[in-house]
Amino acid sequence: MHARLFLRLLTSPFAMFFATEPSNLSISTMTAPPTVFRNFRVTPKPRRPGMRQGKADSPMLNYIFDSYATNNKHFHDKFRPPSFEGDMTAEDTIIDADTGSTVLFECRVTALRDKTVSWLRVSEDENLELLTVDLDTHTADARYKVDLAGENWKLALADARVQDSGVYCCHVSTHPPMLRRFRLTVHSPSIKMSKEAFLETGETLSLKCSILHLHPGDSVPEMHWYRGNSTVSLDEVRGGVLIETDHLTLTSHLQVARLKVEDAGNYTCALKAPLQMRAVTRVHVLQGSSLAELQSGVKTTTSYFSLLLTAMIIVLGASFCDVR
């Protein structure tokens, strides 16, 4: 038994701590008090100034550490579920557009990974129309285009029409699916101008015509002024006519100087392109102080009716007293 213990000590890691040479060892030495090996305390190597926690002293290891940290700075995103960036409320995003304009829908999705983004349109009877899947278009309507800028999925609708109004959805193929809704309203174009105007001879007529909720697109707007049933532009049949048209705001301003009685009539503002619209103003041209007399006549008539009503009240009151 002593021999086996001796061999076990020779082959153990602690053999180096025996001071006696192996040739001088004998069985009798094993009867000596056992040697006690205390826990050795390893003093850590002092850290150099500026050395970061977790980095080794080797320049190569430091390089590898920095490269890994740089390439994996968004490593935590791999564990995040996809989400919509921005307002997370369940309310629809309201979009108002003019006829003929280009409508842009934007849907920012973070941590998308292997999920799919699709654009859908909800019809009035709640049916779904698939427009795009990722960057592929799945509708025959060439006005729809999809684009990706970073994490922003953009759906563009060109040449918007009134019938394009409705609900559009950004759909992410998670479980359950994620939806962001956009409610689009395309306004019908209209034309605005005063209905009637009263002026005296010698004055200058000033009319303003505005086209609302219309985007001309690439076409050049055409706006003309006519008087009566004429189909010839007013500035071609009469002198002293000034027409100023702003194609950007679709606004036209008409001025007719030194009015005459024969200038009275209907004045038409007509839009010829990109679509046809018109509005009519009735212009009254009175001689001299006719306008003042007209206004005075209105006041006189009003005063007369007021006096008549007062007299009737007095008469009726007197009759009621006689009856009593």
C-alpha positions in Angstrom: 0.0 0.0 0.0 2.9 2.4 0.8 4.4 1.6 -2.6 1.2 2.5 -4.4 1.0 5.8 -2.5 4.6 6.6 -3.4 4.1 6.1 -7.1 0.9 8.2 -7.0 2.9 11.1 -5.5 5.6 10.8 -8.1 3.1 11.2 -11.0 1.0 13.9 -9.4 1.5 17.6 -10.1 2.6 18.2 -6.6 5.8 16.1 -7.0 7.8 19.3 -7.8 7.3 20.5 -4.3 9.3 17.6 -2.7 12.8 18.7 -1.9 14.2 15.2 -1.7 15.5 13.6 -4.9 13.5 10.7 -6.2 16.5 8.4 -5.8 16.8 9.1 -2.1 13.2 8.5 -1.3 12.4 5.4 0.7 9.3 3.8 2.1 10.3 5.3 5.5 9.9 8.8 4.2 6.2 8.3 3.6 5.6 8.0 7.3 6.5 11.6 7.8 3.7 14.2 8.5 1.9 15.0 5.3 2.8 18.1 3.5 0.1 20.8 3.4 -0.3 22.8 0.2 -1.9 26.1 0.7 -4.0 27.9 -1.9 -1.7 30.0 -4.1 -2.9 33.6 -4.7 -2.3 34.8 -8.2 -1.8 38.5 -8.3 -3.4 40.0 -11.4 -1.2 41.8 -13.8 -1.6 45.6 -13.5 -3.8 47.1 -16.2 -2.2 49.7 -18.4 -3.8 53.1 -18.5 -6.5 53.3 -21.1 -6.9 49.6 -21.5 -10.7 48.7 -21.8 -12.4 46.0 -19.8 -12.6 42.7 -21.7 -9.7 43.4 -24.1 -6.5 41.4 -24.2 -3.0 42.8 -24.3 -2.4 41.3 -27.8 -2.7 43.9 -30.6 -4.2 41.2 -32.9 -6.8 40.2 -30.3 -7.7 43.9 -29.8 -8.1 44.3 -33.5 -10.4 41.3 -33.7 -12.4 42.6 -30.7 -12.9 46.0 -32.3 -13.9 44.6 -35.6 -16.5 42.3 -34.0 -17.9 45.1 -32.0 -18.2 47.4 -35.0 -19.8 44.8 -37.3 -22.3 43.7 -34.6 -23.3 47.1 -33.2 -26.9 46.2 -34.1 -26.7 42.7 -33.0 -29.5 43.2 -30.4 -31.9 44.1 -33.3 -31.8 40.4 -34.3 -33.9 39.7 -31.2 -36.4 42.5 -31.6 -39.7 41.8 -33.4 -40.7 43.9 -36.4 -42.4 47.2 -35.6 -43.7 50.3 -37.2 -41.7 53.4 -36.6 -43.4 56.6 -35.5 -46.9 57.0 -34.2 -48.2 53.7 -32.9 -51.8 54.8 -32.4 -54.6 52.7 -34.1 -56.1 55.7 -35.9 -55.9 56.0 -39.6 -53.4 58.4 -41.2 -55.4 61.1 -43.1 -54.1 62.1 -46.5 -55.8 64.9 -48.6 -54.9 65.2 -52.3 -55.9 67.2 -55.3 -57.0 65.6 -58.5 -54.0 65.0 -60.8 -51.4 65.1 -58.0 -49.0 62.3 -56.9 -49.8 60.7 -53.6 -47.0 59.2 -51.5 -47.6 56.7 -48.7 -44.7 56.1 -46.3 -44.4 53.0 -44.1 -41.2 52.7 -41.9 -40.6 49.1 -40.6 -37.8 48.4 -38.1 -36.2 44.9 -37.5 -38.0 43.5 -40.5 -35.6 40.6 -41.1 -37.2 37.8 -43.2 -40.7 39.3 -43.1 -42.6 40.6 -46.2 -44.1 44.1 -46.7 -47.1 44.4 -48.9 -49.4 47.3 -49.9 -53.2 46.7 -50.1 -56.2 48.8 -51.0 -59.5 48.3 -49.2 -62.5 48.9 -51.4 -65.9 50.3 -50.3 -67.3 46.8 -49.8 -64.2 45.8 -47.6 -62.6 43.7 -50.3 -58.8 43.7 -50.4 -56.9 44.5 -53.6 -53.2 43.5 -53.6 -51.0 46.3 -55.0 -47.4 45.2 -54.2 -45.4 42.5 -52.5 -41.9 43.7 -51.4 -40.6 45.5 -54.5 -42.9 43.7 -57.0 -46.1 45.3 -58.4 -49.2 43.0 -58.5 -51.7 45.4 -60.1 -52.3 46.2 -63.7 -52.6 49.9 -62.9 -49.3 51.4 -64.0 -49.8 54.5 -61.8 -48.7 52.5 -58.7 -44.9 52.3 -57.9 -43.1 50.9 -54.8 -39.7 51.9 -53.6 -37.5 51.2 -50.6 -35.3 53.8 -48.9 -33.5 52.3 -45.9 -36.4 51.0 -43.7 -39.0 53.2 -45.4 -41.4 51.4 -47.8 -42.9 54.0 -50.2 -45.9 53.6 -52.3 -46.5 56.3 -55.0 -49.8 56.8 -56.8 -49.5 59.1 -59.8 -52.3 61.2 -61.4 -54.7 60.7 -58.5 -58.4 60.6 -59.3 -61.6 61.0 -57.1 -62.3 57.3 -57.4 -58.9 56.5 -55.9 -60.2 57.7 -52.5 -60.3 55.0 -49.9 -58.2 53.0 -47.3 -54.6 51.8 -48.1 -52.8 49.4 -45.8 -49.1 48.7 -45.2 -49.0 44.9 -44.3 -46.2 43.0 -42.6 -46.3 39.2 -42.7 -45.9 38.7 -38.9 -48.2 36.5 -36.8 -50.6 38.0 -36.3 -50.1 40.4 -39.3 -49.2 44.0 -38.7 -51.3 46.7 -40.5 -50.9 50.5 -40.8 -53.8 52.2 -42.4 -53.9 55.4 -44.5 -57.2 57.0 -45.4 -56.9 58.9 -48.7 -59.4 61.6 -49.9 -58.9 62.9 -53.5 -60.9 66.2 -53.8 -62.9 66.9 -56.9 -61.8 70.1 -58.7 -64.0 73.1 -58.7 -64.1 76.7 -60.0 -64.7 79.8 -57.9 -65.9 83.3 -59.0 -68.4 85.9 -57.8 -71.9 85.5 -59.1 -72.8 89.2 -59.7 -71.2 92.6 -59.9 -72.6 96.2 -60.1 -70.5 99.1 -61.5 -71.0 102.5 -63.1 -69.9 103.6 -66.5 -66.3 104.7 -66.6 -65.2 102.4 -63.8 -62.9 99.4 -64.1 -64.3 95.9 -63.9 -62.2 93.5 -61.8 -63.0 89.7 -61.7 -61.0 86.9 -60.1 -61.3 83.3 -61.2 -59.8 80.4 -59.2 -59.5 76.7 -59.9 -59.5 74.6 -56.7 -58.2 71.1 -55.9 -56.6 70.5 -59.3 -53.0 69.6 -60.1 -52.3 70.2 -63.8 -49.3 67.8 -63.9 -47.2 68.1 -67.0 -49.9 69.8 -69.1 -50.0 73.6 -69.4 -53.3 75.0 -68.1 -55.4 77.1 -70.5 -57.7 79.7 -69.0 -59.8 82.1 -71.2 -62.3 84.9 -70.7 -65.4 85.5 -72.8 -68.4 87.9 -72.7 -71.9 86.8 -73.6 -72.1 84.0 -76.2 -68.9 84.9 -77.9 -66.3 82.1 -78.3 -63.5 84.7 -79.0 -61.3 85.6 -76.1 -62.3 89.0 -74.5 -58.8 90.5 -75.0 -59.1 90.0 -78.7 -62.5 91.8 -79.2 -62.1 94.8 -76.9 -59.3 97.2 -76.0 -58.5 98.1 -72.4 -58.6 94.5 -71.3 -55.9 93.0 -69.0 -55.7 89.3 -68.2 -53.2 87.9 -65.7 -53.0 84.2 -65.2 -50.9 82.3 -62.7 -50.5 78.7 -64.0 -49.0 77.6 -60.7 -52.0 78.5 -58.5 -54.5 78.2 -61.4 -55.8 81.8 -60.8 -56.8 84.3 -63.5 -57.5 88.0 -63.0 -59.6 90.0 -65.5 -59.6 93.8 -65.7 -61.8 95.8 -68.1 -61.1 99.6 -68.1 -63.6 102.5 -68.9 -66.8 100.5 -68.7 -69.7 101.3 -71.0 -73.3 100.3 -70.8 -72.8 97.8 -73.6 -70.2 96.1 -71.5 -72.9 94.7 -69.3 -73.7 91.0 -69.6 -72.4 87.6 -68.6 -68.6 87.1 -68.2 -67.3 83.6 -68.5 -64.1 82.2 -67.0 -63.3 78.9 -68.8 -60.6 76.3 -68.2 -59.8 74.4 -71.3 -57.0 72.1 -70.1 -56.1 69.7 -68.4 -59.9 69.4 -68.1 -62.9 71.7 -69.0 -64.6 73.8 -66.4 -66.4 77.2 -66.5 -68.0 79.8 -64.2 -70.2 82.8 -65.1 -70.6 86.3 -63.5 -73.4 88.7 -64.3 -72.1 92.2 -64.7 -74.4 95.3 -64.4 -73.2 98.6 -65.8 -75.3 101.6 -64.7 -75.1 105.2 -66.0 -74.0 108.1 -63.9 -75.6 108.1 -60.4 -77.9 105.2 -61.3 -76.2 102.9 -58.8 -76.7 105.5 -56.0 -80.3 105.9 -57.0 -80.8 102.1 -57.1 -79.4 101.8 -53.6 -81.5 104.8 -52.5 -84.6 103.2 -54.0 -83.9 100.0 -52.1 -83.6 102.0 -48.9 -86.8 104.0 -49.7 -88.7 100.8 -50.4 -87.5 99.3 -47.1 -88.6 102.4 -45.2 -92.0 102.4 -46.9 -92.7 98.8 -45.9 -91.5 99.5 -42.3 -93.9 102.5 -42.1 -96.8 100.4 -43.5 -96.2 97.6 -41.0 -96.2 100.1 -38.1 -99.5 101.6 -39.3 -101.1 98.2 -39.5 -100.0 97.3 -36.0 -101.6 100.6 -34.7 -104.8 100.0 -36.5 -105.1 96.5 -35.3 -104.4 97.6 -31.7 -107.1 100.2 -31.9 -109.7 97.8 -33.2 -108.9 95.3 -30.4 -109.5 98.0 -27.8 -112.9 99.0 -29.4 -114.0 95.4 -29.3 -113.4 95.3 -25.6 
